[in-house]
Amino acid sequence: MATVDLLIGGTETTAAWLNWTVQTKVYDEMCTVLEGRYPKYSDRHRLPVLSALINEVLRLRPVAPLAVPHRAIRDSSIAGYFIPKNTVIIPNLFGAHHDPAVWSDPYNFKPERFLAGGGGSTRALIPFGGGARLCLGESVAKMELFLFTAYLLRDFHFIPPENKASLPDLRGVASVVLKVKPYTVVACRRPETNP
């Protein structure tokens, strides 16, 4: 079940970054930078708005709210707290990404925090864990998230159904992964003449 949750979690969280207003900024950026072609992963450094969007979704709703458990191999201390040898440590990624001492306005969706001058730091962004025990799939996941999001936003504009003008509740349901509650969205194909 955990493997299924991890696979599904990687796709379900994609829905969270199709915010109605941010997608226009990403689309405009791709039109300007890519001049009509489809994006490649090597374009990520030239598309800061898209990268900021992905970083903010990973911060606000990390796929796995808790990292893989670790065991202290010796007596240690972290930030003044004593950690005895053999203590099981479970990093709280959700908590780290919502700490007001690190993130201003941590519960609000603000991709601009990851743009120059926005006050966010990718050093504090740890959606795949940290240290020597990072998620093995981090590099593949980042590439997939970038390309999948870029292709979707290049070819489609996402809007709420006619009877719902507001964003759905994206708080999620916690399990091994943080799952988005089902909701409906309309994908409108962009004109072929655009990028």
C-alpha positions in Angstrom: 0.0 0.0 0.0 2.8 2.4 0.8 4.3 2.1 -2.8 0.8 2.8 -4.3 0.4 5.8 -2.0 3.8 7.1 -3.0 3.1 6.7 -6.8 -0.4 8.2 -6.5 0.9 11.0 -4.2 3.3 12.2 -6.9 0.5 12.7 -9.3 -2.3 13.9 -7.0 -0.2 16.8 -5.7 0.2 18.1 -9.2 -3.3 19.4 -9.0 -2.3 21.7 -6.2 -0.2 23.9 -8.4 -2.7 24.7 -11.1 -3.8 27.9 -9.3 -6.0 30.0 -11.5 -3.8 33.2 -11.4 -0.3 31.8 -11.2 -0.8 29.6 -14.3 -1.0 32.8 -16.5 2.3 34.1 -15.2 3.9 30.7 -15.9 2.4 30.6 -19.4 3.6 34.1 -20.2 7.1 33.3 -19.0 7.2 30.2 -21.2 5.9 32.1 -24.2 8.7 34.7 -23.8 11.6 32.4 -22.9 10.9 29.3 -25.0 9.7 31.1 -28.2 7.1 28.5 -29.1 8.9 25.2 -28.4 8.2 22.7 -25.7 10.3 23.0 -22.5 13.3 20.8 -21.7 14.5 20.1 -18.2 17.6 22.1 -19.0 15.3 25.2 -19.3 14.4 25.2 -15.6 17.0 27.9 -14.7 15.5 30.1 -17.4 11.9 29.7 -16.0 12.1 31.1 -12.5 8.3 31.6 -12.2 7.6 28.0 -13.0 10.4 26.8 -10.7 9.0 29.0 -7.9 5.6 27.6 -8.4 6.8 24.0 -8.1 8.9 24.9 -5.1 6.0 26.5 -3.3 3.7 23.5 -3.9 6.4 21.2 -2.6 6.7 23.5 0.5 3.0 24.0 1.2 2.0 20.4 0.5 5.0 18.0 0.6 4.1 14.7 -0.9 5.2 12.8 2.2 4.5 14.9 5.4 7.0 12.8 7.3 10.4 11.7 6.1 11.8 8.2 6.4 12.6 7.3 10.0 16.3 7.3 11.1 18.1 5.9 14.2 20.7 7.9 16.1 24.0 5.9 15.9 25.5 7.7 18.8 24.5 10.2 21.5 24.0 13.5 19.8 22.5 16.9 20.3 20.5 19.0 17.8 19.7 22.6 18.5 20.4 22.0 22.2 18.2 18.9 22.5 19.9 15.7 23.6 19.3 12.7 21.4 20.3 9.4 23.0 21.9 6.6 20.9 19.3 4.4 19.1 16.6 7.0 19.3 14.2 6.8 16.3 14.0 10.1 14.6 11.2 10.9 12.1 11.8 14.3 10.4 8.5 16.3 10.1 8.7 17.8 6.6 5.3 19.4 6.9 6.3 21.1 10.1 9.6 22.3 8.7 7.8 23.8 5.7 5.3 25.6 7.9 7.6 27.0 10.6 6.9 30.8 10.9 10.5 31.3 12.1 11.7 30.2 8.6 8.8 31.0 6.3 6.8 34.2 6.4 3.0 33.6 6.1 3.7 29.8 6.0 0.1 28.6 5.4 -0.5 30.8 2.4 0.3 29.9 -1.2 3.0 32.4 -2.3 5.3 31.2 -5.1 6.9 34.6 -5.3 8.7 33.8 -2.0 11.1 31.7 -4.2 11.8 34.5 -6.7 14.6 37.0 -6.3 13.9 39.2 -3.3 10.9 37.0 -2.2 12.5 36.0 1.1 12.2 32.2 0.6 15.3 30.0 0.6 15.6 26.7 -1.3 18.0 25.7 1.4 15.1 25.4 3.8 13.0 23.5 1.3 13.3 19.8 2.1 10.3 18.0 0.5 12.5 14.9 -0.2 14.2 14.8 3.2 17.6 15.9 4.0 21.2 14.9 4.6 22.6 11.6 3.6 19.1 9.9 3.5 17.4 11.9 0.8 14.6 10.2 -1.2 16.2 8.1 -3.9 13.7 9.4 -6.4 14.3 13.1 -5.8 16.1 13.8 -9.1 13.6 11.9 -11.2 10.6 13.4 -9.3 12.0 17.0 -9.8 12.4 16.4 -13.5 8.9 14.8 -13.8 7.3 17.6 -11.8 9.0 20.3 -13.9 8.2 18.8 -17.3 4.7 17.6 -16.4 3.7 21.0 -15.0 5.3 22.9 -17.9 3.6 20.8 -20.6 0.2 21.0 -18.9 0.4 24.8 -18.5 1.8 25.3 -22.0 -1.1 23.4 -23.6 -4.0 24.0 -21.2 -5.6 26.7 -19.1 -7.3 25.3 -16.0 -10.5 26.9 -14.7 -13.0 26.0 -12.0 -16.3 24.5 -13.3 -19.0 27.1 -14.0 -20.8 26.4 -10.7 -17.7 26.9 -8.6 -15.7 30.1 -8.7 -13.4 29.4 -5.8 -10.4 27.1 -5.3 -11.2 23.7 -3.8 -10.1 22.7 -0.3 -6.5 21.6 -0.8 -5.7 20.8 2.8 -5.4 17.1 1.9 -5.8 13.9 3.7 -2.8 12.5 5.6 -1.6 9.0 5.1 1.9 7.8 4.0 1.5 10.6 1.5 -0.6 13.8 1.7 -3.5 13.2 -0.7 -5.6 15.9 -2.2 -9.3 15.6 -1.8 -11.1 15.0 -5.1 -12.3 18.0 -7.0 -13.3 19.0 -10.5 -11.4 21.3 -12.8 -11.9 22.2 -16.5 -8.9 21.9 -18.8 -9.3 24.3 -21.8 -6.9 23.7 -24.7 -4.8 26.8 -25.5 -4.9 27.9 -29.2 -2.3 26.2 -31.3 -0.9 29.6 -32.4 0.4 30.3 -28.9 3.8 29.1 -28.0 
